[in-house]
């Protein structure tokens, strides 16, 4: 999965949902009839990368996520991420500003225009504190955790689960509010597994989409008759022999 390191989209064709995209000159691009200036690369993953761009129309900075799509399945997965973003208008979930699909010969690039948050991810904040030998105050930890829970609750209330919640997928805005991002791994919260074939399918999907060090235990070895639900986003392992977990009404 993509991890943005801050420094300084169903089958579709080259036009998607009426939003045309073209590159107009070197160093600039147009999405939905608005021009943007390419600034520099922010980060990259195995099949995607993020560039910092500036809107000519408003002077605001944005993060342009480009997902490389080699085939129809890749395009469907990219479109799924777009659809997940469009489900929400919530202060703790990163909004999608614009999107388009760009044809590159026999391949495509899905372009997702997202707000640029200069403070970066929660993981980066923790690294900064570690390098300083400092600790995050308890009050701040609780405030950030509460915001993360509010974002998760909004996702769960829509019947979905994030499935890849981790510090590098949480951004912090100027008011220290967390925003959940990287929604490509989201899927239906309630998954009923009825046989070994379905169990292996879910397990293989989790191996590809859910970061191993943050993956819920039931996604490592999926039982042939079970239900996978939103508790994959909320789990606590008390020790190597036992663990307890419960979905709670975290926000009111």
TORKOL-4160 file (C-alpha; in steps of 0.2 Angstrom, whole numbers, padded with zeros to 4 digits, m for minus):
252
<pt num="1" X="0000" Y="0000" Z="0000"/>
<pt num="2" X="0005" Y="0018" Z="m0003"/>
<pt num="3" X="0013" Y="0027" Z="0011"/>
<pt num="4" X="0015" Y="0046" Z="0009"/>
<pt num="5" X="0031" Y="0053" Z="0015"/>
<pt num="6" X="0028" Y="0072" Z="0016"/>
<pt num="7" X="0044" Y="0082" Z="0012"/>
<pt num="8" X="0042" Y="0102" Z="0009"/>
<pt num="9" X="m0054" Y="0024" Z="m0051"/>
<pt num="10" X="m0079" Y="m0003" Z="m0065"/>
<pt num="11" X="m0072" Y="m0002" Z="m0082"/>
<pt num="12" X="m0068" Y="0015" Z="m0089"/>
<pt num="13" X="m0060" Y="0024" Z="m0103"/>
<pt num="14" X="m0050" Y="0040" Z="m0104"/>
<pt num="15" X="m0065" Y="0050" Z="m0098"/>
<pt num="16" X="m0074" Y="0045" Z="m0082"/>
<pt num="17" X="m0090" Y="0052" Z="m0075"/>
<pt num="18" X="m0089" Y="0067" Z="m0087"/>
<pt num="19" X="m0072" Y="0073" Z="m0079"/>
<pt num="20" X="m0060" Y="0075" Z="m0094"/>
<pt num="21" X="m0041" Y="0076" Z="m0090"/>
<pt num="22" X="m0027" Y="0081" Z="m0101"/>
<pt num="23" X="m0009" Y="0087" Z="m0099"/>
<pt num="24" X="m0008" Y="0104" Z="m0107"/>
<pt num="25" X="0010" Y="0108" Z="m0106"/>
<pt num="26" X="0026" Y="0102" Z="m0097"/>
<pt num="27" X="0024" Y="0103" Z="m0078"/>
<pt num="28" X="0005" Y="0107" Z="m0078"/>
<pt num="29" X="m0010" Y="0096" Z="m0080"/>
<pt num="30" X="m0029" Y="0099" Z="m0080"/>
<pt num="31" X="m0042" Y="0089" Z="m0070"/>
<pt num="32" X="m0061" Y="0094" Z="m0073"/>
<pt num="33" X="m0056" Y="0110" Z="m0082"/>
<pt num="34" X="m0045" Y="0116" Z="m0068"/>
<pt num="35" X="m0026" Y="0118" Z="m0071"/>
<pt num="36" X="m0013" Y="0112" Z="m0058"/>
<pt num="37" X="0006" Y="0115" Z="m0057"/>
<pt num="38" X="0017" Y="0100" Z="m0053"/>
<pt num="39" X="0028" Y="0104" Z="m0039"/>
<pt num="40" X="0038" Y="0089" Z="m0033"/>
<pt num="41" X="0036" Y="0070" Z="m0028"/>
<pt num="42" X="0029" Y="0067" Z="m0011"/>
<pt num="43" X="0030" Y="0048" Z="m0010"/>
<pt num="44" X="0028" Y="0032" Z="m0019"/>
<pt num="45" X="0023" Y="0014" Z="m0017"/>
<pt num="46" X="0023" Y="m0002" Z="m0027"/>
<pt num="47" X="0009" Y="0004" Z="m0039"/>
<pt num="48" X="0006" Y="0022" Z="m0035"/>
<pt num="49" X="0014" Y="0038" Z="m0031"/>
<pt num="50" X="0009" Y="0055" Z="m0025"/>
<pt num="51" X="0014" Y="0072" Z="m0032"/>
<pt num="52" X="0012" Y="0089" Z="m0024"/>
<pt num="53" X="0002" Y="0101" Z="m0035"/>
<pt num="54" X="m0004" Y="0119" Z="m0034"/>
<pt num="55" X="m0021" Y="0124" Z="m0041"/>
<pt num="56" X="m0020" Y="0139" Z="m0053"/>
<pt num="57" X="m0038" Y="0143" Z="m0049"/>
<pt num="58" X="m0036" Y="0145" Z="m0030"/>
<pt num="59" X="m0017" Y="0144" Z="m0026"/>
<pt num="60" X="m0020" Y="0129" Z="m0014"/>
<pt num="61" X="m0009" Y="0114" Z="m0013"/>
<pt num="62" X="m0015" Y="0097" Z="m0016"/>
<pt num="63" X="m0009" Y="0079" Z="m0016"/>
<pt num="64" X="m0011" Y="0070" Z="m0033"/>
<pt num="65" X="m0011" Y="0052" Z="m0030"/>
<pt num="66" X="m0008" Y="0042" Z="m0047"/>
<pt num="67" X="m0012" Y="0023" Z="m0047"/>
<pt num="68" X="m0005" Y="0013" Z="m0061"/>
<pt num="69" X="m0018" Y="0002" Z="m0069"/>
<pt num="70" X="m0011" Y="m0012" Z="m0080"/>
<pt num="71" X="m0028" Y="m0021" Z="m0083"/>
<pt num="72" X="m0047" Y="m0020" Z="m0081"/>
<pt num="73" X="m0045" Y="m0027" Z="m0063"/>
<pt num="74" X="m0033" Y="m0013" Z="m0058"/>
<pt num="75" X="m0045" Y="0000" Z="m0065"/>
<pt num="76" X="m0060" Y="m0007" Z="m0055"/>
<pt num="77" X="m0049" Y="m0007" Z="m0039"/>
<pt num="78" X="m0044" Y="0011" Z="m0042"/>
<pt num="79" X="m0062" Y="0016" Z="m0045"/>
<pt num="80" X="m0067" Y="0007" Z="m0029"/>
<pt num="81" X="m0056" Y="0018" Z="m0020"/>
<pt num="82" X="m0064" Y="0033" Z="m0028"/>
<pt num="83" X="m0081" Y="0027" Z="m0023"/>
<pt num="84" X="m0076" Y="0024" Z="m0005"/>
<pt num="85" X="m0070" Y="0042" Z="m0004"/>
<pt num="86" X="m0086" Y="0049" Z="m0012"/>
<pt num="87" X="m0097" Y="0040" Z="0002"/>
<pt num="88" X="m0091" Y="0052" Z="0015"/>
<pt num="89" X="m0091" Y="0070" Z="0020"/>
<pt num="90" X="m0084" Y="0068" Z="0037"/>
<pt num="91" X="m0070" Y="0079" Z="0046"/>
<pt num="92" X="m0060" Y="0063" Z="0051"/>
<pt num="93" X="m0060" Y="0055" Z="0033"/>
<pt num="94" X="m0049" Y="0063" Z="0020"/>
<pt num="95" X="m0060" Y="0070" Z="0006"/>
<pt num="96" X="m0058" Y="0068" Z="m0013"/>
<pt num="97" X="m0057" Y="0084" Z="m0022"/>
<pt num="98" X="m0057" Y="0077" Z="m0040"/>
<pt num="99" X="m0053" Y="0062" Z="m0050"/>
<pt num="100" X="m0050" Y="0056" Z="m0067"/>
<pt num="101" X="m0043" Y="0041" Z="m0077"/>
<pt num="102" X="m0029" Y="0044" Z="m0089"/>
<pt num="103" X="m0025" Y="0033" Z="m0104"/>
<pt num="104" X="m0006" Y="0028" Z="m0106"/>
<pt num="105" X="m0005" Y="0018" Z="m0121"/>
<pt num="106" X="m0012" Y="0001" Z="m0117"/>
<pt num="107" X="m0012" Y="0006" Z="m0099"/>
<pt num="108" X="m0021" Y="0018" Z="m0088"/>
<pt num="109" X="m0017" Y="0030" Z="m0073"/>
<pt num="110" X="m0031" Y="0033" Z="m0060"/>
<pt num="111" X="m0028" Y="0051" Z="m0053"/>
<pt num="112" X="m0035" Y="0056" Z="m0036"/>
<pt num="113" X="m0034" Y="0074" Z="m0031"/>
<pt num="114" X="m0033" Y="0075" Z="m0012"/>
<pt num="115" X="m0030" Y="0089" Z="0001"/>
<pt num="116" X="m0012" Y="0092" Z="0005"/>
<pt num="117" X="m0009" Y="0092" Z="0024"/>
<pt num="118" X="0009" Y="0098" Z="0027"/>
<pt num="119" X="0010" Y="0090" Z="0044"/>
<pt num="120" X="0010" Y="0073" Z="0036"/>
<pt num="121" X="0005" Y="0057" Z="0045"/>
<pt num="122" X="0003" Y="0051" Z="0063"/>
<pt num="123" X="0018" Y="0040" Z="0060"/>
<pt num="124" X="0029" Y="0055" Z="0055"/>
<pt num="125" X="0023" Y="0064" Z="0071"/>
<pt num="126" X="0028" Y="0050" Z="0082"/>
<pt num="127" X="0045" Y="0048" Z="0073"/>
<pt num="128" X="0048" Y="0067" Z="0076"/>
<pt num="129" X="0045" Y="0065" Z="0095"/>
<pt num="130" X="0056" Y="0050" Z="0096"/>
<pt num="131" X="0070" Y="0059" Z="0088"/>
<pt num="132" X="0068" Y="0072" Z="0101"/>
<pt num="133" X="0067" Y="0060" Z="0115"/>
<pt num="134" X="0050" Y="0067" Z="0119"/>
<pt num="135" X="0033" Y="0059" Z="0122"/>
<pt num="136" X="0015" Y="0064" Z="0117"/>
<pt num="137" X="0004" Y="0070" Z="0131"/>
<pt num="138" X="m0010" Y="0059" Z="0136"/>
<pt num="139" X="m0023" Y="0072" Z="0133"/>
<pt num="140" X="m0016" Y="0074" Z="0115"/>
<pt num="141" X="m0016" Y="0055" Z="0113"/>
<pt num="142" X="m0034" Y="0054" Z="0118"/>
<pt num="143" X="m0040" Y="0068" Z="0107"/>
<pt num="144" X="m0031" Y="0060" Z="0092"/>
<pt num="145" X="m0038" Y="0043" Z="0096"/>
<pt num="146" X="m0056" Y="0050" Z="0098"/>
<pt num="147" X="m0054" Y="0058" Z="0081"/>
<pt num="148" X="m0049" Y="0041" Z="0073"/>
<pt num="149" X="m0063" Y="0032" Z="0082"/>
<pt num="150" X="m0076" Y="0045" Z="0075"/>
<pt num="151" X="m0069" Y="0042" Z="0057"/>
<pt num="152" X="m0070" Y="0023" Z="0060"/>
<pt num="153" X="m0087" Y="0025" Z="0067"/>
<pt num="154" X="m0093" Y="0034" Z="0051"/>
<pt num="155" X="m0086" Y="0020" Z="0040"/>
<pt num="156" X="m0094" Y="0007" Z="0050"/>
<pt num="157" X="m0110" Y="0015" Z="0050"/>
<pt num="158" X="m0110" Y="0014" Z="0031"/>
<pt num="159" X="m0108" Y="m0004" Z="0033"/>
<pt num="160" X="m0089" Y="m0004" Z="0028"/>
<pt num="161" X="m0073" Y="m0008" Z="0037"/>
<pt num="162" X="m0056" Y="0001" Z="0033"/>
<pt num="163" X="m0046" Y="m0015" Z="0035"/>
<pt num="164" X="m0029" Y="m0006" Z="0034"/>
<pt num="165" X="m0029" Y="0006" Z="0049"/>
<pt num="166" X="m0011" Y="0011" Z="0054"/>
<pt num="167" X="m0002" Y="0026" Z="0059"/>
<pt num="168" X="0004" Y="0029" Z="0041"/>
<pt num="169" X="m0014" Y="0030" Z="0035"/>
<pt num="170" X="m0019" Y="0044" Z="0047"/>
<pt num="171" X="m0015" Y="0062" Z="0043"/>
<pt num="172" X="m0015" Y="0076" Z="0055"/>
<pt num="173" X="m0022" Y="0093" Z="0050"/>
<pt num="174" X="m0016" Y="0110" Z="0057"/>
<pt num="175" X="m0029" Y="0108" Z="0071"/>
<pt num="176" X="m0021" Y="0091" Z="0076"/>
<pt num="177" X="m0037" Y="0083" Z="0070"/>
<pt num="178" X="m0034" Y="0065" Z="0062"/>
<pt num="179" X="m0040" Y="0061" Z="0045"/>
<pt num="180" X="m0041" Y="0043" Z="0039"/>
<pt num="181" X="m0034" Y="0040" Z="0022"/>
<pt num="182" X="m0029" Y="0026" Z="0009"/>
<pt num="183" X="m0047" Y="0019" Z="0007"/>
<pt num="184" X="m0043" Y="0007" Z="m0006"/>
<pt num="185" X="m0043" Y="m0008" Z="0006"/>
<pt num="186" X="m0061" Y="m0004" Z="0012"/>
<pt num="187" X="m0074" Y="m0017" Z="0009"/>
<pt num="188" X="m0091" Y="m0023" Z="0016"/>
<pt num="189" X="m0089" Y="m0025" Z="0035"/>
<pt num="190" X="m0099" Y="m0041" Z="0036"/>
<pt num="191" X="m0091" Y="m0055" Z="0026"/>
<pt num="192" X="m0099" Y="m0072" Z="0029"/>
<pt num="193" X="m0087" Y="m0086" Z="0025"/>
<pt num="194" X="m0096" Y="m0103" Z="0021"/>
<pt num="195" X="m0083" Y="m0115" Z="0015"/>
<pt num="196" X="m0064" Y="m0118" Z="0013"/>
<pt num="197" X="m0064" Y="m0109" Z="m0004"/>
<pt num="198" X="m0071" Y="m0093" Z="0002"/>
<pt num="199" X="m0060" Y="m0094" Z="0017"/>
<pt num="200" X="m0045" Y="m0095" Z="0006"/>
<pt num="201" X="m0051" Y="m0081" Z="m0005"/>
<pt num="202" X="m0053" Y="m0069" Z="0010"/>
<pt num="203" X="m0036" Y="m0074" Z="0017"/>
<pt num="204" X="m0027" Y="m0071" Z="0000"/>
<pt num="205" X="m0036" Y="m0054" Z="m0001"/>
<pt num="206" X="m0030" Y="m0049" Z="0016"/>
<pt num="207" X="m0012" Y="m0054" Z="0012"/>
<pt num="208" X="m0012" Y="m0042" Z="m0002"/>
<pt num="209" X="m0022" Y="m0028" Z="0005"/>
<pt num="210" X="m0019" Y="m0028" Z="0024"/>
<pt num="211" X="m0002" Y="m0023" Z="0031"/>
<pt num="212" X="0004" Y="m0038" Z="0040"/>
<pt num="213" X="0010" Y="m0030" Z="0056"/>
<pt num="214" X="m0007" Y="m0022" Z="0058"/>
<pt num="215" X="m0018" Y="m0036" Z="0052"/>
<pt num="216" X="m0032" Y="m0043" Z="0063"/>
<pt num="217" X="m0028" Y="m0061" Z="0069"/>
<pt num="218" X="m0043" Y="m0069" Z="0060"/>
<pt num="219" X="m0037" Y="m0063" Z="0043"/>
<pt num="220" X="m0021" Y="m0073" Z="0044"/>
<pt num="221" X="m0030" Y="m0090" Z="0045"/>
<pt num="222" X="m0048" Y="m0088" Z="0040"/>
<pt num="223" X="m0059" Y="m0102" Z="0046"/>
<pt num="224" X="m0070" Y="m0111" Z="0034"/>
<pt num="225" X="m0086" Y="m0106" Z="0043"/>
<pt num="226" X="m0085" Y="m0089" Z="0051"/>
<pt num="227" X="m0090" Y="m0071" Z="0049"/>
<pt num="228" X="m0078" Y="m0057" Z="0047"/>
<pt num="229" X="m0084" Y="m0040" Z="0052"/>
<pt num="230" X="m0079" Y="m0022" Z="0057"/>
<pt num="231" X="m0070" Y="m0029" Z="0072"/>
<pt num="232" X="m0055" Y="m0031" Z="0061"/>
<pt num="233" X="m0052" Y="m0012" Z="0064"/>
<pt num="234" X="m0053" Y="m0014" Z="0082"/>
<pt num="235" X="m0043" Y="m0027" Z="0091"/>
<pt num="236" X="m0032" Y="m0029" Z="0106"/>
<pt num="237" X="m0021" Y="m0043" Z="0110"/>
<pt num="238" X="m0018" Y="m0043" Z="0129"/>
<pt num="239" X="m0004" Y="m0057" Z="0128"/>
<pt num="240" X="0002" Y="m0071" Z="0117"/>
<pt num="241" X="m0011" Y="m0083" Z="0125"/>
<pt num="242" X="m0027" Y="m0073" Z="0125"/>
<pt num="243" X="m0035" Y="m0057" Z="0118"/>
<pt num="244" X="m0051" Y="m0048" Z="0121"/>
<pt num="245" X="m0061" Y="m0037" Z="0109"/>
<pt num="246" X="m0077" Y="m0028" Z="0108"/>
<pt num="247" X="m0086" Y="m0015" Z="0097"/>
<pt num="248" X="m0090" Y="0000" Z="0108"/>
<pt num="249" X="m0101" Y="0015" Z="0105"/>
<pt num="250" X="m0085" Y="0026" Z="0104"/>
<pt num="251" X="m0093" Y="0043" Z="0100"/>
<pt num="252" X="m0109" Y="0051" Z="0105"/>
